[in-house]
Structure formats: C-alpha cells, structure tokens
Amino acid sequence: MADGPQPATTPGGPPDSAAARQAFGRELKRWRMLRGKSQGELGKAVYVDKSVISRIENGQRPVAADFVAGCEQLLDAGGALFALAPTQGPAAVIRAVPLRELGLPPAPRLVGRESELSALVSTLASGQARPGSSQVCVVRGMPGVGKTALVLCAAHQLVSTFTDGCVYRDLGGDTTGLPPVRPEDLLEWLLRHLQVDVDVIPASLADSAALYRGRTRGKRMLLVLDNVRDIGQVMSVIPSDPGCAVIVATRHRLSSLDVVHSIDLSPLATTDARELLRKMVSSDDSTDEAGLDAAVAEIVQRCGNLPLAIHVAAGMYRRMPHRGLSGVRTQLDEAAGDIRALSDGVTSVAGILRTALAELDASERDLFRLLSVHPGRDFTAESAAALADVDLSGGQRLIDGLWDRHLLVAGRGRGYGMHDLLRELSADDAATLTETERGGALRRLLARYLGIAHAADILVAPHRNRTPLPDTVDAVAGDTRFGSPEKALGWFDGEEETLVALAHAARAAGQDEYCWHLAHILRGYFFHTRRCAPWIAVHEDALACALRRGDSWWEATTRNNLGLAFAMQHDLDRASRQYERALAIFTASGDDISASHTRGHQAWIHHLRKEYAAAIDTARAALTVYQREGMRRNAAIMMRELGGSLAALDLTAEAAGQLGAAIAEFRVLGLDLDLSMALSSLAAISLRSGDPVEAVAHFEEAVAVAHACGSGIQEVAALQGLGDAELVIGRSEVATAHWSAALALVDELDLPGGGDLRRRLGGNRVSGE
C-alpha cells in the first residue's frame, strides 16, 4: 500500500450546501485560470454553456459527477476538484434527459446546397441499410465551407423519420487548445441519455460499445457527429441496427470509414454565394441596386465563395452599417491579400482556418508555409519535395498530409490546388520565414522545374542549340520520365501557367540566372505551340534579368528569342529592334554563330515585309556560316527560308532545289515540325506552278507529319493548303472537308487563322449553289 494520501478519483466532498458550492466554484476558477482556459473554452470541452461555468464558479449551481470528472481530466487538478465537489444525497440524483427529448441546434441559413441536401435526406430516409449495420453518411470539406449548416438542415428534415431521437454532438476535433471528445466519454454521454445508470456503465470501451448497440436495437435514431477528427472517435457509436443512421461532418478525409454516401463540399457557386450575402444584408443597405450588385460581387470574390467568409463579411457590415457594403468592399480592398482583414470583431476567418493547422506536424506546417513561395496555382509532390528539401516520397507524404485535412483541393491532372483564403493564410503563416529560407525554397523549386523542363524540351525540340544549366540543376537534368514528345508536350501544357509564374518570381527575387535559362528552355515549346503572349512575358522577364546583371550574351540571346515571338505576332518593327540590338552585341563579341542565328531571323522579317532580295542575301550569309561550322539543322532551316523567298521572286527551280535539300535533311535528322513546314512550302510552289496533284501529295504528307508531332498550327496551315489544292483540281466538297477540319482545330486549340478559313468556306458554299 502506498504511503500518504492518494488523490480522489470520484466526487467525494462535503454535503451539498451554499458554502460547499462556493468553495468548489473558487477552486474550479483557480484551476481554470491556472491552465489558461476561458469559461467558454472550458464549457465547450465539458459540453455546457459558458454561462453554466460562470454560475458554478459563483456558487449558484449544483454540480454533476460527470461535470466534475470532465473538469478534473481537462484541468489535470490532481483530485482537488473531486475533493471539494459537493456530494448529492440519494434524493437529489437526477437521471439524464431521455435521448429522444434532446433537441437539435437551430438550422442555420442554407443557400445553394439543394442537391447535396436532397441526396443526404433521401439516402437516410430510405432506410436501405444492410442487415446488421446502420447507414453512415459523411460530409467532408475545408474549414468554413458549410458542413455544419448542411448536416443540421438535413437532420431537421429527418426528425419525423427518426422517431427515437435526432441528436447532435460536436466532438471538438478541430477546436484549438481543447482535446477532442474521447470515444469513451461520447459513449457514456449517449448511454446516460439512453437511461443507463452511470454506475452500471462498463469501464471498458468494448463493453460500453456492446451495451450501446444493445440499447439502440430496434430504435429509429439519428446521430449527427460534427467536427470529427479521426475514425476512432465514431466507430464505437455507430449502431448495428439498420433503423439508425449517423451523419459525420469532418475536415478530414476519413477514407477508411465505410459509408453509404459521402459528400465533398466545395465553396458555393458564385450565384449562390452572392445570394447568401444579399440575404444576410437584405433591405438594410441603401446603396443603389447597381452599386449594391457590384459591391456584393467584389466582396464574394474576395471571400472566395466560402460561406464562413461571407458570414464574416456580413458581420463586418452589421458592425458598421452606416458604411454600407461599399465600406466593407473598401476595407477589404485596402487589405488585399491579407486574410486578417476578414474579421467582424468576434469571428476571424484567419482564426477559424488556422485551427486546421493545429494538427499538422512540424514538417507539414513548414510545407504549408513554404507553399506561399510557390508562385503557381497548382502544386505537385515534386514541387513540395523541392520546397521542403526532401526526396520525392517525402514530398508526397507531406502533401498528402495537407490533402487529408482539406488544406488542398484537386488541381489539374495529378496536381493539387489551394483555396485563395488558405493561400493567404499560408502567406500570413510564412511571415516567420527568413529571407534566406524563402530564397532557398524558391531556388530549389526553380532548379527542380528547370531540370524537368530541360528533359521535356529535349523531346519537343531535340536538335535545339542548348546552353549548360546551373550546377544546382545537374542532378535532375537527365530526367527521362516522359518517353515521348507527346508526353513532354502534355507536361508543358499542364505546367505552362506555373512556369511563366516561376520566371516572373525569379525576376522579382533576383534569381537572374534561373530566369533566363527558364525562358531559353521554354522557347522551344512556345515556338511549337505559337503561344506568343506567355512567350513574350517570360522573355521580357529574362531580358530584364540579363540587363540587370550586365550579361551581354544572355541579353542578345534573349532578344533573339523575344524578336521571334514578336515576328510570330506580325509585330515586325518590335521584332526588328530586338534583332538589331542582338546582332550588334554578337558582332562586337565576334560570335559568328550567334550572329548567324540573328541574321536568319532578320531574313524572315525581310520576307514578311516582301523584301525578298534582302531576305535572300541575309539568309545566304547565315547559311554560309552554318555550312562552314557543320550545323546541319540550322543550315536546313536557312535553306527552307531561302526556298520561300526565292519562290516569291518566281525563281521556282532554285526554290524547289533549296526546299528539296532542306526536306532531305529534316528527314534524316528527324525534325518533323520543320519537315512539315518545308513540305507545305514545296506544295505551295507546286500549286503556283500549275501542278495541284503534286501539291496535294506534299500537303497530305505535311498534314500527317504535323499531326504526328503535335503541331496544331502547322496542321491547320497544311489542311488549308490542301483544301486550296483540291479546289483547283475541282473537288470542292473535298476542299470544304479539309477547311472544316482546319477550322475545327483552330477553334479547339484557340489558334489564329479562323477568319481566312471561314471566308474560304463561305465562298465555296456560294460558288457551289
């Protein structure tokens, strides 16, 4: 037997009296304050209102044994509360209210959840549970998305179905600073309301669960469990009777929970989000209708359609109604990007969302912060690994942890996204990062993307002239994940927005070398797809970096690629200015090869301006250098350009010779995009020379080659020429089919050239009538 007195484990204080209640109240308050708990926090933890805590601390209310036990456990009072708890005489013992008499909390305002509500109610009202099991539905979603509102509205509609009681219980799984409800405590609470005496409730969880399943046999009971953290909280209280049902609301995936219906709740549709805000401020704002609509639209957008944020915005309005909704809009605009602005003085969106971070381990919390460094809208396990400086499996584990807590949403493909307000929370949480930590994370991310983009570019444009990558990229520069040009192009398509954002972020952060390398790599993809707007944006960032660093070679190289993008847009003056500056730099440094690249671009500008003689002279000067240096690909490209300009001067034989030589080289080198372009040029010569049959053959091969290499714009050009050739032959219906196929591609891929095709189709229909 141990020496000394042992702490009490059950209430055993003095008989109930006013003095005993006051003494207990003082001791409870002392322990509460010692543990740093407010009355509201303590009340939520032990499932009483804070006003009840206040009356008990003032000695104005008797205490129940389970209340004392809950406070003892939460406050770790070492038996002090048990020792002072006033004991009740036998006559004072009161059994818990029967479960069927427990009312549900009021149903909150619900807008725009008709389909989800209908599915939830109809599923549970059907009573189609398998024998030996009750129906379980789960509603999942990020903090503030409206899970509680949905499940409570459903429960209210099901009251008449579940005649033995509809019970709501908040399990506190996401309440910062308070422990979640233990399954043992939840079972005891339910059993007491099922009229089981406390002294006969088994001590073990398994026995209590068995007793609970027995007491719910044959009943029609609905249990609504909110704020569930893990499956262990709910498994013991799922009845085995098919007449019962359970609705679980949680921020967690709970993927191992066997359910009959699950709902992944997203933010409201924009129309519904605006309706919700309008209903919450209906007829109170004197702003004119148009002004009110504009304010509502902007506020809702700032709230990211999240019901919690919309409720807070309405609270901001009600707090200062004289300012109107336009005042709320102004307040939010002035703090754009700062989530802390969304607060009505009582509820803070940042505070609610931040509760979801409490469960994250240190490495997951670090990743959540570092995601604010990522400038794109989509994340992958690979980008997570780079940011967190871990291997790929570690990055997947970390990003899975955020996904499981609804801190991420599904992105494009296999990627992940983040709600705008969670992105703001990430940025706010990242205030603790040093500039060194931010810079290191961005460099790692840039290095990772540079390596992958380099590997993809090798497949998309295998014969491009390349420059050595920064040392930090060497470890991933040999990535061979794609296996085919199609997969590499697919990766570029999916990551384009992120890559453009990374280039801009690199410029802003002074990571100049990464910026110009990224732009140089992306040039091959942009040339292939003719995506001129992002091409120009990335290269303007790269040019600014080269100028800032004073690196003349990278300045001239970037100007060459930027000029090509302007030329693709037929902005010939801007293109010429870029080429003139690049040529001056290369010539001054004695770099004949790079100067020849520039002359090749200038030859094309002359051709577009119909300065064909100048185009021929400039192209021949570049061709001489390429042939001298053994640069077969570049020489073949110049021969193709020469062929086009010679044909424009009706030097048909020489043009065909140049194009034929270029086509032979492109076949040997496997340059399908260039081959398709050269075939179309040769076909055009055949058509002008009066041989439409030969033109059809060349155009047909050009179409097939362009389609095989994934160049939509070249396929369109070849289909248009093929239609022209067929029309000359007299096959107007075949011509129409080719032009229609080209127009379908233009519309599908958002390419230029739709106007010419529509004019052809319109003219052909008229001539055929």
Salt bridges, closest charged atoms under 4 A:
ASP16 OD2 - ARG21 NH2 2.88
GLU27 OE2 - ARG30 NH2 2.95
GLU57 OE2 - ARG32 NE 2.68
ASP66 OD2 - ARG192 NH2 2.53
ASP170 OD2 - LYS44 NZ 3.92
ASP174 OD2 - ARG251 NE 3.62
ASP174 OD1 - HIS252 NE2 3.48
ASP185 OD1 - ARG182 NH2 3.01
ASP197 OD1 - ARG95 NH2 3.03
ASP258 OD2 - ARG130 NH2 2.96
ASP264 OD1 - ARG140 NE 2.95
ASP264 OD1 - ARG253 NH1 3.84
ASP264 OD1 - HIS406 NE2 3.88
GLU275 OE2 - LYS279 NZ 3.04
GLU289 OE2 - ARG278 NH2 2.71
ASP293 OD1 - ARG278 NH1 2.55
GLU298 OE2 - ARG329 NH1 3.54
ASP338 OD1 - ARG340 NE 3.02
GLU359 OE2 - ARG229 NE 3.69
GLU359 OE2 - HIS252 NE2 3.05
ASP361 OD2 - ARG397 NH1 3.77
GLU364 OE1 - ARG405 NH1 3.68
ASP366 OD1 - ARG369 NH1 2.91
ASP378 OD2 - ARG412 NE 2.63
GLU382 OE2 - ARG448 NH1 3.68
GLU382 OE1 - ARG481 NH1 2.68
ASP420 OD1 - ARG377 NH2 2.83
GLU424 OE2 - ARG302 NH1 2.94
ASP428 OD1 - ARG340 NE 3.43
ASP428 OD2 - ARG354 NH2 2.61
ASP429 OD1 - ARG354 NH1 3.18
ASP429 OD2 - ARG365 NE 2.75
ASP429 OD2 - ARG369 NE 3.36
ASP457 OD2 - ARG464 NH1 3.14
ASP457 OD2 - ARG466 NH2 2.95
ASP479 OD2 - ARG481 NH2 2.32
GLU496 OE2 - ARG531 NH2 2.54
GLU497 OE1 - ARG412 NH1 3.87
ASP512 OD1 - ARG548 NH2 2.46
ASP512 OD2 - ARG549 NE 3.38
GLU540 OE2 - ARG574 NH2 3.78
ASP541 OD1 - HIS504 ND1 3.30
ASP541 OD1 - ARG507 NH1 2.83
GLU555 OE2 - ARG559 NE 2.95
GLU555 OE2 - ARG581 NE 3.33
ASP571 OD2 - ARG574 NH1 3.53
ASP573 OD1 - ARG609 NH2 2.80
ASP592 OD2 - ARG628 NH2 3.78
GLU611 OE1 - HIS606 ND1 2.63
GLU629 OE2 - ARG628 NE 3.23
GLU641 OE2 - ARG640 NH2 3.27
GLU654 OE2 - ARG620 NH2 2.36
GLU665 OE1 - ARG632 NH2 2.78
ASP674 OD1 - ARG640 NH1 2.74
GLU701 OE2 - ARG667 NH1 2.61
GLU715 OE1 - HIS707 ND1 3.22
ASP724 OD1 - ARG760 NE 2.81
GLU726 OE1 - ARG731 NE 2.60
ASP747 OD1 - ARG758 NH2 3.30
ASP756 OD1 - ARG759 NH2 2.31
